Amino acid sequence: MYRLWFAVLLLGLGFGVLAGDIYVLEVEGSINPVVQEYVLRGLGLAAREGAELVVIVLDTPGGLDSATKEIVEGIIASRVPVVVYVYPAGARAASAGTFILLAADIAAMAPGTSVGAAHPVSLTGETPKEGEPMAEKIVNDAASRIRAIAELRGRNADWAEKAVRESATATATEALELGVIDVIAADLDELLSELDGWTLPDGRRIHTAGLGVKHVRKTFREWLLSYLADPNLVYILLLLGLYGLIYEFFSPGVGIGFVVGGISLILALMGLQILPINLAGLGLILFGVLLMVLDAFTPTNGILTTGGVISLLLGSFSLFDVQHPAIGLSRWTVIAAVGTVTAFFVFVVSKGLLAQRRRPKPLTTMVGLTGVAKTDLVPGGKEGWVLVRGEYWRARATEKIKEGDEVKVVGQEGRVLIVRRSP
């Protein structure tokens, strides 16, 4: 009997010790498939380990609609309560970040942060013009989704729709007054303190006092891919890889061009798998590179280089299907990269043209030059071979010469040189 009570006591203590921790995820930068994978992995880990609460620390200018949709669905479906906290001061939950903040069980912001500006943008990075049928469909779809999310969480649905249709924004204080968020906290410790004892609309009560805080770190793969989710970096790596391998192809041996070009191209291909790309844009880039390389080796007075520059520019600006200008490929990156490549090839092509236009200066006589005998030569014997100025010539000797002896040309009969040993 005593053993039974002792086992029950240990079991009760065990349940007390196994109380869930608080899991913290940090999302900074654009919302992309890598961030989606990281957030969903963190939510799944928290659910499996019986966490008390998940806090997503958010600072984003926006991101891809597909990744945002998956994150929002993951937050809504999470068995563990989710807090989205816009932090630190100066951070923002813009565009896609507004959807994520409104989807949280508890929405929180730090002083000096902002939320809003969730109006959709077109493929060119500009806001769709009113009156266009496609623009209206995009805006109406986004407005209905964000309104549904706000109504589900009991937040200000009218302001949420206004953030989409009119790009409305709000500071932390304004968002609290408007009923967009639930709490303002200066840091994570203050946030957890205010949430202790918080009751959710579904009746669940949150306890944070005395619980440990675990930061869910990105895996090496997620860390690497998060950097490669930047279109500007991927674009530079792509050009560096292509031109590096081209340089190595035309330079014998395995050297720096092969190593740098190969690694850059592999990393660029990894990034292209993450980002939504336009295959036509990639084709234009490859065609532009090909034209410029051909002009360097078969000069056409710059015609192919001009065509290559035009193709490279068109392909660069249409390579990525990233709608948001804050996370897309910068025009200055394209201009700088294409300008550098063009300047290099113009220099190479101009040198080639100068070489073509230079009048050849043929060597009228070989008399007086020195070389090396490549066969034994005997006076009156059959002709042998000598190497003069890097070229093999038939030769006759005025004296006995052994292979390897240094010789001097003393006469020439057509294509046959008369040689003797060099004194």
C-alpha distance (Angstrom), angle and dihedral (degrees) to the residues before:
residue distance angle dihedral
M1 . . .
Y2 3.82 . .
R3 3.78 89.4 .
L4 3.81 91.0 54.2
W5 3.81 92.6 51.8
F6 3.81 90.5 45.9
A7 3.84 90.9 52.8
V8 3.81 91.3 49.2
L9 3.81 90.2 49.9
L10 3.83 92.0 51.0
L11 3.80 90.2 47.2
G12 3.80 91.0 52.5
L13 3.78 91.5 48.4
G14 3.77 89.1 48.2
F15 3.78 91.9 56.1
G16 3.79 89.2 51.0
V17 3.78 92.8 51.2
L18 3.80 92.6 47.1
A19 3.80 93.6 59.4
G20 3.79 109.9 141.6
D21 3.77 124.5 -95.8
I22 3.78 129.4 -134.2
Y23 3.79 113.6 -101.6
V24 3.81 119.0 -151.4
L25 3.81 123.3 -160.3
E26 3.81 121.6 -172.2
V27 3.80 118.3 -147.9
E28 3.79 115.2 -177.3
G29 3.79 126.8 163.1
S30 3.77 130.6 10.8
I31 3.80 123.1 -5.1
N32 3.80 106.1 -116.0
P33 3.82 139.1 146.9
V34 3.83 91.2 -80.6
V35 3.83 91.8 55.7
Q36 3.80 88.3 45.5
E37 3.81 90.7 54.4
Y38 3.82 91.9 46.5
V39 3.82 95.0 49.4
L40 3.79 94.8 45.2
R41 3.81 90.5 47.5
G42 3.81 90.3 51.2
L43 3.80 92.6 48.9
G44 3.80 91.0 49.0
L45 3.81 91.9 48.1
A46 3.79 91.7 50.3
A47 3.80 91.5 50.1
R48 3.82 93.5 48.8
E49 3.80 93.4 48.9
G50 3.80 94.8 45.2
A51 3.81 97.7 -114.6
E52 3.79 119.4 -171.8
L53 3.79 95.3 -142.2
V54 3.82 142.6 -1.8
V55 3.80 119.1 -144.7
I56 3.81 117.9 -165.0
V57 3.80 109.5 -162.0
L58 3.80 103.5 -152.5
D59 3.81 135.1 -162.9
T60 3.81 113.9 154.2
P61 3.81 140.3 143.9
G62 3.82 90.2 -151.6
G63 3.75 136.1 -85.3
L64 3.77 149.2 -166.9
D65 3.78 118.1 -16.5
S66 3.82 94.3 -138.8
A67 3.83 93.4 53.7
T68 3.82 91.5 44.7
K69 3.80 91.2 52.4
E70 3.82 92.2 52.9
I71 3.82 92.5 48.0
V72 3.81 92.7 48.9
E73 3.80 91.2 49.7
G74 3.81 90.6 48.1
I75 3.83 92.1 51.6
I76 3.81 93.1 47.8
A77 3.82 92.2 47.6
S78 3.83 94.9 45.6
R79 3.80 116.0 121.7
V80 3.80 88.9 -153.7
P81 3.83 116.4 70.7
V82 3.81 110.9 -104.2
V83 3.79 126.4 -146.4
V84 3.80 118.5 -166.7
Y85 3.79 109.4 -158.0
V86 3.82 121.0 -171.2
Y87 3.80 102.9 -146.8
P88 3.06 152.6 -159.2
A89 3.81 116.6 26.6
G90 3.79 107.8 -83.1
A91 3.80 92.8 30.5
R92 3.79 121.8 124.2
A93 3.78 141.5 -158.6
A94 3.78 97.4 -149.4
S95 3.79 128.7 167.8
A96 3.84 105.8 -25.6
G97 3.80 89.0 17.4
T98 3.81 89.8 65.0
F99 3.81 90.6 59.3
I100 3.81 91.3 49.3
L101 3.82 93.8 47.6
L102 3.80 93.5 49.8
A103 3.83 91.3 48.1
A104 3.83 93.2 60.7
D105 3.81 123.7 104.3
I106 3.81 85.8 -129.3
A107 3.82 121.5 21.3
A108 3.80 115.7 -156.8
M109 3.79 136.3 173.8
A110 3.78 136.3 -170.8
P111 3.81 120.8 -127.4
G112 3.80 111.3 -87.2
T113 3.80 95.5 31.2
S114 3.80 130.1 114.3
V115 3.79 141.5 -152.3
G116 3.80 135.4 -163.4
A117 3.82 139.4 46.8
A118 3.80 92.1 123.7
H119 3.82 96.6 153.5
P120 3.83 110.7 138.2
V121 3.80 119.4 -112.7
S122 3.79 130.4 -147.9
L123 3.77 128.7 -117.3
T124 3.78 89.1 -91.5
G125 3.79 91.0 58.0
E126 3.80 94.6 -107.4
T127 3.78 129.4 115.6
P128 3.81 112.6 -98.4
K129 3.81 113.4 -102.2
E130 3.76 117.3 -113.0
G131 3.78 115.6 -106.3
E132 3.79 96.2 33.1
P133 3.84 109.7 120.8
M134 3.80 94.9 -137.1
A135 3.81 91.7 46.1
E136 3.80 91.2 52.2
K137 3.80 91.4 50.2
I138 3.82 92.0 51.5
V139 3.80 93.9 47.2
N140 3.82 94.2 43.8
D141 3.80 91.6 50.0
A142 3.81 92.7 50.1
A143 3.81 92.2 44.6
S144 3.80 93.3 51.1
R145 3.81 92.2 48.2
I146 3.79 95.7 49.5
R147 3.80 91.4 44.4
A148 3.79 90.8 52.2
I149 3.82 90.8 50.3
A150 3.81 92.5 49.3
E151 3.82 92.7 47.9
L152 3.81 90.6 48.8
R153 3.81 90.6 55.6
G154 3.81 94.9 39.4
R155 3.80 95.1 -113.8
N156 3.80 133.4 137.2
A157 3.81 101.0 -67.3
D158 3.82 93.5 178.9
W159 3.81 92.1 58.5
A160 3.81 90.7 44.0
E161 3.79 90.7 55.5
K162 3.81 89.8 45.6
A163 3.83 89.3 54.5
V164 3.81 87.9 59.8
R165 3.79 101.4 38.7
E166 3.82 98.8 37.0
S167 3.82 102.3 20.2
A168 3.81 89.7 -117.4
T169 3.80 116.9 -175.5
A170 3.78 134.7 -167.0
T171 3.79 138.3 -167.8
A172 3.78 120.6 -127.8
T173 3.81 92.4 -95.4
E174 3.81 93.0 46.8
A175 3.81 91.6 46.6
L176 3.81 90.8 53.5
E177 3.82 92.1 49.3
L178 3.80 91.3 47.5
G179 3.80 92.8 51.5
V180 3.80 93.4 -114.9
I181 3.81 95.1 122.3
D182 3.80 134.5 25.1
V183 3.80 106.3 -140.5
I184 3.81 144.5 13.4
A185 3.81 117.9 -145.1
A186 3.79 131.0 172.3
D187 3.82 95.0 -142.1
L188 3.80 142.9 -7.5
D189 3.80 94.8 -86.2
E190 3.80 92.0 53.5
L191 3.80 90.4 46.1
L192 3.81 93.1 53.0
S193 3.79 90.3 46.0
E194 3.81 91.9 54.2
L195 3.80 92.4 46.2
D196 3.81 94.4 54.6
G197 3.79 105.4 115.0
W198 3.82 93.6 8.5
T199 3.82 113.2 155.6
L200 3.79 118.4 -145.3
P201 3.83 121.9 -143.4
D202 3.83 90.1 -105.1
G203 3.82 90.5 57.7
R204 3.78 99.2 -103.2
R205 3.80 113.5 139.5
I206 3.81 120.8 -145.4
H207 3.80 121.8 -141.3
T208 3.80 118.8 -170.3
A209 3.80 104.1 157.5
G210 3.80 113.0 114.9
L211 3.80 94.9 1.6
G212 3.80 123.1 132.2
V213 3.79 121.9 -115.6
K214 3.81 117.7 -133.2
H215 3.79 120.5 -168.5
V216 3.79 112.1 -147.7
R217 3.80 104.1 -140.2
K218 3.77 124.8 -156.0
T219 3.78 116.8 -104.3
F220 3.80 117.7 -117.8
R221 3.78 89.2 -102.3
E222 3.80 92.4 51.4
W223 3.80 90.9 44.8
L224 3.81 92.1 52.0
L225 3.80 94.6 44.1
S226 3.80 91.7 47.5
Y227 3.81 88.4 63.8
L228 3.79 91.7 44.0
A229 3.80 89.9 54.0
D230 3.81 88.0 77.7
P231 3.84 108.0 99.4
N232 3.82 91.4 -153.5
L233 3.81 93.1 57.1
V234 3.80 93.2 43.5
Y235 3.81 91.0 50.1
I236 3.82 93.0 51.7
L237 3.82 91.7 46.1
L238 3.81 90.0 50.2
L239 3.81 93.9 54.1
L240 3.80 92.4 41.5
G241 3.79 90.8 51.3
L242 3.79 94.8 47.9
Y243 3.80 96.2 47.5
G244 3.80 92.4 40.6
L245 3.80 92.0 56.8
I246 3.81 91.6 43.6
Y247 3.79 90.0 53.1
E248 3.80 90.7 49.7
F249 3.81 91.7 47.5
F250 3.80 91.8 57.8
S251 3.83 93.5 40.5
P252 3.82 115.3 70.0
G253 3.78 117.8 -123.1
V254 3.79 133.9 28.2
G255 3.79 111.7 -71.0
I256 3.77 146.3 137.1
G257 3.81 93.8 -50.3
F258 3.81 91.5 60.0
V259 3.81 94.2 45.9
V260 3.80 98.6 43.1
G261 3.79 94.2 37.0
G262 3.78 94.2 47.1
I263 3.80 95.5 48.8
S264 3.81 92.4 43.8
L265 3.80 92.7 50.3
I266 3.82 93.1 48.3
L267 3.82 91.4 50.3
A268 3.81 90.1 46.8
L269 3.81 90.9 52.3
M270 3.82 89.6 51.3
G271 3.79 89.2 52.8
L272 3.80 92.1 47.2
Q273 3.82 88.6 56.4
I274 3.81 90.3 57.7
L275 3.79 100.2 42.9
P276 3.79 124.9 63.5
I277 3.80 105.8 -109.5
N278 3.78 137.8 -173.6
L279 3.81 110.6 -126.6
A280 3.80 90.8 -155.0
G281 3.81 89.2 57.7
L282 3.81 90.9 50.3
G283 3.80 89.8 49.5
L284 3.81 91.8 51.7
I285 3.82 90.4 51.7
L286 3.81 92.4 51.0
F287 3.80 91.1 46.6
G288 3.81 91.4 49.1
V289 3.81 91.5 51.4
L290 3.82 90.1 49.2
L291 3.82 92.7 51.7
M292 3.80 92.8 50.2
V293 3.80 92.6 48.4
L294 3.80 91.7 48.9
D295 3.81 90.7 51.4
A296 3.80 90.5 52.5
F297 3.81 92.5 56.2
T298 3.81 100.1 31.3
P299 3.82 103.7 31.4
T300 3.82 115.2 -146.6
N301 3.82 99.2 178.5
G302 3.81 89.9 -88.6
I303 3.82 97.5 -57.8
L304 3.81 94.6 121.4
T305 3.81 91.7 42.6
T306 3.81 91.0 53.8
G307 3.79 90.8 49.5
G308 3.81 89.8 46.7
V309 3.80 92.5 52.8
I310 3.82 91.8 50.0
S311 3.81 91.9 47.6
L312 3.82 91.4 46.2
L313 3.81 92.4 51.5
L314 3.81 93.9 47.1
G315 3.79 91.7 47.6
S316 3.80 93.7 45.9
F317 3.80 95.3 52.8
S318 3.81 92.3 46.8
L319 3.82 99.1 39.2
F320 3.82 99.4 96.6
D321 3.80 126.6 48.1
V322 3.81 91.8 -151.1
Q323 3.78 109.6 139.5
H324 3.79 101.9 -167.3
P325 3.84 113.6 82.5
A326 3.81 91.9 -151.4
I327 3.81 92.3 63.0
G328 3.81 101.4 28.2
L329 3.79 132.4 94.1
S330 3.79 110.5 -63.6
R331 3.79 115.9 -125.3
W332 3.80 88.5 -139.7
T333 3.80 90.2 58.3
V334 3.80 89.8 53.1
I335 3.81 93.4 46.3
A336 3.81 92.9 48.0
A337 3.82 94.6 46.3
V338 3.80 96.6 44.3
G339 3.82 91.0 42.7
T340 3.81 92.1 53.9
V341 3.80 93.2 47.5
T342 3.81 91.8 46.0
A343 3.81 93.1 49.9
F344 3.79 90.3 51.4
F345 3.79 94.6 49.9
V346 3.81 93.4 43.6
F347 3.82 87.2 55.3
V348 3.81 92.0 48.8
V349 3.81 94.0 45.0
S350 3.81 92.7 46.7
K351 3.81 90.4 52.8
G352 3.79 89.5 50.0
L353 3.80 92.0 50.9
L354 3.79 91.5 49.4
A355 3.78 89.8 51.8
Q356 3.80 90.3 50.6
R357 3.80 93.7 49.8
R358 3.80 95.2 47.2
R359 3.79 110.6 104.6
P360 3.80 112.4 -115.4
K361 3.77 116.6 -116.1
P362 3.80 106.2 -151.5
L363 3.79 119.2 -157.2
T364 3.85 105.1 -115.3
T365 3.80 96.7 -168.6
M366 3.78 137.6 19.8
V367 3.81 95.0 -158.9
G368 3.78 112.2 126.3
L369 3.82 96.3 23.8
T370 3.78 122.2 119.8
G371 3.76 130.5 -137.9
V372 3.81 145.6 150.5
A373 3.81 128.3 -86.0
K374 3.80 111.6 -120.1
T375 3.80 95.1 -172.8
D376 3.79 135.8 25.3
L377 3.82 111.7 -85.0
V378 3.82 125.3 -157.2
P379 3.85 125.3 -173.9
G380 3.78 109.5 -105.6
G381 3.82 90.4 11.0
K382 3.77 129.0 112.2
E383 3.78 120.8 -66.4
G384 3.78 121.0 -85.7
W385 3.79 136.6 -173.7
V386 3.79 133.9 -90.4
L387 3.80 131.4 -178.5
V388 3.81 113.5 -131.7
R389 3.82 122.4 172.4
G390 3.78 91.7 -15.0
E391 3.83 94.2 -52.4
Y392 3.81 130.9 105.7
W393 3.80 115.6 -124.8
R394 3.79 133.2 -178.2
A395 3.79 109.4 -114.7
R396 3.80 144.8 -175.6
A397 3.79 122.9 -156.2
T398 3.81 132.4 -133.6
E399 3.81 89.3 -156.6
K400 3.78 138.3 16.5
I401 3.81 111.1 -68.4
K402 3.79 127.6 -177.7
E403 3.79 125.9 -145.2
G404 3.81 109.6 -86.1
D405 3.81 95.6 26.1
E406 3.77 117.0 131.8
V407 3.81 110.6 -112.8
K408 3.77 137.4 -166.8
V409 3.79 125.2 -145.6
V410 3.82 110.5 -122.7
G411 3.78 98.9 167.4
Q412 3.79 145.2 4.3
E413 3.81 131.4 -144.7
G414 3.76 106.8 -173.0
R415 3.79 106.2 -65.7
V416 3.81 94.4 -11.6
L417 3.80 119.8 90.1
I418 3.80 124.3 -147.3
V419 3.80 108.9 -142.0
R420 3.77 142.8 176.7
R421 3.76 133.9 -174.7
S422 3.79 111.4 -72.7
P423 3.84 109.7 -114.0
